[in-house]
Amino acid sequence: MVSEDNVNSVSMEDDFEGGDYSDGYDDDDDYGGYDDEDHGLLEDDDADDPSSVVSRRPKQGYTVLKEADIKQRQEDDISNVSTVLSISKVEATILLRRYNWNVNQVHEEWFADEERVRKSIGLLERPVVEVSNASKFTCGICFELLLYDKSASASCGHPFCRDCWQGYLCTSINDGPGCLLLRCPEPSCKAAVGPDMIDKLATCEEKEKYSQFLLRSYIEDNRETKWCPAAGCENAVYFAVGGGDFDVTCLCSYRFCWNCTVEAHSPVDCDTVTKWMLKNSVDGENINWILNNSKICPKCKRPIEKNLGCMHMTCTPPCGYEFCWLCLGPWAQHGSNTGGFYSCNGYEAAKTKGHVETKIRRNMAKNSLERYTHYYERWASNQSSREKALEDLNRMESELMEKLCDVQCTTKSQLKFITEAWLQIVECRRVLKWTYAYGYYLPKHEQTKSRFFEYLQGEAEAGLERLHRCAEIELDKFVTADGPSSDFNDFRTKLTGLTSVTKTYFENLVRALENGLEDVNSQETTASRKSGTPRSRRTE
């Protein structure tokens, strides 16, 4: 690893690119200069955790659960309810399933009104049908007269033959998770059918399906647990609801937002991400629809749809402008001079206005599409760069690290700074990608915030490009060298410094977005000073 002296010798003014390199921050700024204690290199314990790459802010606790962990938690909850309420585990399972595996709610509802809970769920204290002394019975499904030893019944006592029970259970299980809410086949009976009947009458294959439905129910019906959305992953995540940071990392290494289950997108909120992803899928169709089915309000310039038969249009609040759908003229001027209130028959005037209106509509759609394309291309490009960086990171760890150790006569522990750099690149590409979605939805009238956002984004992106180039291109000559290079220590210092500087840039960007760019006024003054814009001086 780099010695402490080497690390401390790296500053934002150092020449990382062979020329003057500056971070764009002065020592007296709020962001401060390069500080090892606050924004230094990743510690060894953090290097393998992508969530620690950009920010060290405390994260909301969560637990990744494997299948064995899920089963154990489910069994513990069933045992807890069974013990506290003095009921069987079968009844506890039915009860928990009906209350979405919320143990506290089960306890509260049960002790508040046990009779009501039993009645609503179908947990009977005693059978409603007394056991007959007769040796035979008539099955209520197939109407066959059979011996009682060929019958089976739920807690209610209604007897049906085993063949009919097996058919009922088989059909229900094959139909899906609804089998977890089965009731007695008797139409007038509400008694619940629990796992005991499945164990007694179902086939091995059906039992396995039922068990999987029950296991998945424990995750999908519980508001504090969700499945990892990564393809092929069978882990779940327990998350204490109420936290502010929803980014979680599964054991499969997939990082996602627990709240919306889209890939991790902090510091952009879930609503913005949802709108952006929806726009990505339907934007082209939307533009075409606007062109073909709407007109532009002459006052507020928003596209509106005609949803009634008459030509008298009233734009939606807060505009409220009233105009004619045909000629787009003010409705107050419509009278005998235009051929009546509900017709516009002046061809030349209508032709001129129609031409202008069509041109406005097309220009608006074109500008909207061009603006969207600008942000989408950069969003998609950073996504591609992130995927490539992940491939390069995996290749470095699986193939090139050993070779580099041999060529440069060093150990893997001393090359950890390379892994840290690639982890930083991967995380920064993720953050940068989502900042373009954030920028697209910044209100157009907030020009000051937009300029400040673009300044921070530009500084972060420039720093990331320097780091990515260094790790991707400059490292290669040391891997392919014939022997140890005297320049390798200089490369170590450069890559380490760029990693730290880039981390600082992105921490500043993330912090600003999480605060909603609220510090824009003070920071804009700082940004102006950085860019060389002279500030006004007070006249003495």
DONU-213856 format. One record per residue (C-alpha): x, y negated, z; residue in three letters. Coordinates in steps of 0.5 Angstrom, whole numbers, plus 500, padded with zeros to 3 digits. Layout:
REM residues N
XYZALA/...
END
This chain:
REM residues 540
500500500MET/502493499VAL/506490505SER/503485509GLU/508480507ASP/506481500ASN/499480501VAL/500474505ASN/504471499SER/498472494VAL/494465493SER/489463488MET/495458485GLU/499464484ASP/501466476ASP/497472475PHE/496471468GLU/503468466GLY/501461466GLY/498457472ASP/492460475TYR/487457480SER/481459483ASP/478452483GLY/477451490TYR/480446495ASP/483448502ASP/478443505ASP/472446501ASP/466450505ASP/468456501TYR/475455503GLY/482458500GLY/484465500TYR/484468507ASP/486475508ASP/482476514GLU/475474511ASP/476476504HIS/482480504GLY/483487501LEU/478493503LEU/480497508GLU/482504507ASP/475506511ASP/471502506ASP/475503499ALA/470509498ASP/464505499ASP/461501494PRO/457497498SER/463494502SER/466492495VAL/463485495VAL/460483501SER/462485509ARG/455483511ARG/452488516PRO/447493512LYS/440495515GLN/441503517GLY/439508513TYR/440516513THR/441520507VAL/437527508LEU/439534505LYS/434539504GLU/436542510ALA/435536514ASP/428534511ILE/426541514LYS/429540520GLN/426534521ARG/419536519GLN/419542524GLU/421537530ASP/415533528ASP/411539528ILE/414542534SER/413535538ASN/406534536VAL/404541538SER/407541545THR/404534546VAL/397535544LEU/397542546SER/395545540ILE/398550535SER/403549530LYS/398550524VAL/394545527GLU/399540528ALA/402541521THR/394540518ILE/394534523LEU/401531521LEU/399532514ARG/393528514ARG/396522518TYR/402522513ASN/407525518TRP/406519522ASN/407522529VAL/406516533ASN/399515529GLN/397522531VAL/398521538HIS/395514538GLU/389517534GLU/388523538TRP/388520545PHE/383515543ALA/378520540ASP/380527540GLU/373529538GLU/373524532ARG/380526530VAL/378534530ARG/371533526LYS/374528521SER/380533519ILE/376540520GLY/380542526LEU/375547530LEU/376549537GLU/371555536ARG/368559530PRO/362556528VAL/360563525VAL/360569530GLU/363575529VAL/358580527SER/357587529ASN/356590522ALA/361594519SER/359590512LYS/358583510PHE/356580503THR/362575500CYS/359568499GLY/363568493ILE/363574489CYS/356577493PHE/359584493GLU/357588499LEU/364590503LEU/367592509LEU/369587514TYR/376590514ASP/377587507LYS/375580509SER/378574512ALA/376567514SER/379560517ALA/378557524SER/370557522CYS/369564521GLY/366564515HIS/368571512PRO/370572504PHE/373578501CYS/381578501ARG/380578493ASP/376571493CYS/381568498TRP/387570494GLN/383567487GLY/381561491TYR/388560494LEU/392561488CYS/388556483THR/389551489SER/396552489ILE/397552482ASN/393546481ASP/398542485GLY/399538492PRO/392538493GLY/392545496CYS/395542502LEU/388539504LEU/384545503LEU/377546506ARG/373553507CYS/370555501PRO/363555504GLU/360548501PRO/357546508SER/363547512CYS/369542513LYS/374547516ALA/381546514ALA/385551511VAL/392551514GLY/399554512PRO/397561516ASP/392563511MET/397562506ILE/402566509ASP/397571510LYS/394572503LEU/398568498ALA/404571494THR/411570495CYS/411565489GLU/405562491GLU/408561498LYS/414558495GLU/410553491LYS/406551498TYR/412550502SER/415546497GLN/409541496PHE/409541504LEU/416539504LEU/415534498ARG/409531502SER/414530508TYR/418525504ILE/413522499GLU/407521504ASP/412518509ASN/413510509ARG/420511511GLU/423516507THR/423516499LYS/427521494TRP/433519491CYS/431517484PRO/438520481ALA/436525475ALA/437532479GLY/438529486CYS/434533491GLU/436528497ASN/432523500ALA/433517504VAL/430515511TYR/430507512PHE/428503518ALA/422499514VAL/423492516GLY/430491514GLY/432485509GLY/437489505ASP/434495501PHE/441497497ASP/442504499VAL/448509497THR/446517496CYS/450522497LEU/450523490CYS/454517489SER/447513486TYR/446507489ARG/439504488PHE/434499492CYS/430503497TRP/424498496ASN/423499489CYS/427505487THR/430501481VAL/438501481GLU/441497486ALA/440490484HIS/442485490SER/442479490PRO/436479486VAL/429480489ASP/425486487CYS/419482484ASP/424478479THR/427485477VAL/420488476THR/418482471LYS/425483468TRP/424490466MET/417489464LEU/419484459LYS/425488456ASN/420493455SER/414489452VAL/418482450ASP/418484442GLY/410485442GLU/409480446ASN/412475442ILE/408478436ASN/401477440TRP/402470442ILE/404468434LEU/398472432ASN/392471437ASN/394464441SER/394457440LYS/398452443ILE/395447448CYS/396440445PRO/397437452LYS/401442456CYS/404446450LYS/402453453ARG/400458449PRO/392460450ILE/387465448GLU/380464446LYS/376468450ASN/369465448LEU/365464441GLY/365457441CYS/370452439MET/370448446HIS/377450449MET/379448456THR/386449458CYS/387453465THR/389449471PRO/393445473PRO/392442465CYS/385442464GLY/385439457TYR/379440453GLU/380440446PHE/377443439CYS/380450437TRP/380449430LEU/383442429CYS/386442436LEU/384435437GLY/381432443PRO/374434445TRP/371428447ALA/372425440GLN/368431437HIS/361428434GLY/358426427SER/365424424ASN/367431425THR/361434422GLY/358436429GLY/360438436PHE/362445434TYR/365445427SER/371441424CYS/370440416ASN/375435414GLY/380440410TYR/386435409GLU/386433416ALA/385440418ALA/390442414LYS/396437416THR/394439423LYS/394446422GLY/401446419HIS/404442425VAL/400447430GLU/403453426THR/410450426LYS/410448434ILE/407455435ARG/413459431ARG/418454434ASN/416456441MET/416463440ALA/423462436LYS/426458442ASN/423463447SER/426469444LEU/433466443GLU/433464450ARG/431471452TYR/436474447THR/441470450HIS/440473457TYR/439480455TYR/445481451GLU/449479457ARG/445483462TRP/446489457ALA/453488456SER/455488463ASN/451494464GLN/455497458SER/462495461SER/460497468ARG/458504465GLU/465504462LYS/468502468ALA/465508472LEU/468513467GLU/475509467ASP/475510475LEU/473517474ASN/478518469ARG/483515473MET/482519480GLU/481526476SER/487525471GLU/491519471LEU/493518478MET/497525479GLU/501522472LYS/502515475LEU/505518482CYS/510523478ASP/512517473VAL/513512478GLN/515517484CYS/510514489THR/504517493THR/497517492LYS/496513498SER/500508495GLN/496507489LEU/489506493LYS/490499491PHE/488501484ILE/482505486THR/480499490GLU/480495484ALA/476499480TRP/471500485LEU/471492485GLN/470492478ILE/464497478VAL/460493483GLU/462486480CYS/459488474ARG/453490477ARG/452484481VAL/454480474LEU/449484470LYS/443482475TRP/445475476THR/443474468TYR/436476470ALA/436471476TYR/438466471GLY/433467466TYR/427466471TYR/430460474LEU/425454473PRO/427450467LYS/425443471HIS/431445477GLU/436443472GLN/441441478THR/440448481LYS/441451474SER/448448473ARG/450450480PHE/448457479PHE/452457472GLU/458454475TYR/458459480LEU/457465475GLN/462462470GLY/467462476GLU/466469478ALA/465472471GLU/472469469ALA/475472475GLY/472479473LEU/475479466GLU/482477469ARG/481483474LEU/478488469HIS/483486463ARG/489487468CYS/486494471ALA/484496464GLU/490494459ILE/496492464GLU/496499468LEU/497503462ASP/504502460LYS/506504467PHE/502511466VAL/505512459THR/512510462ALA/518515461ASP/520513469GLY/519508474PRO/518501472SER/522495476SER/515491474ASP/511496478PHE/511492485ASN/509486481ASP/503489478PHE/501492485ARG/501485487THR/498482481LYS/492487481LEU/491486489THR/491479489GLY/486479483LEU/482484486THR/481479493SER/480473489VAL/475476485THR/471479491LYS/471472494THR/468469487TYR/463474488PHE/461473495GLU/460466494ASN/456467488LEU/452473492VAL/451468498ARG/449462494ALA/443467491LEU/441470497GLU/440463500ASN/436461494GLY/441456492LEU/439451497GLU/446448498ASP/446446491VAL/447438493ASN/453439497SER/456444493GLN/454440486GLU/459435489THR/464440490THR/463443483ALA/464436480SER/470435484ARG/473442481LYS/471440474SER/474433474GLY/468429474THR/470423478PRO/465421484ARG/462414484SER/465410489ARG/462405494ARG/463398492THR/467394498GLU/
END
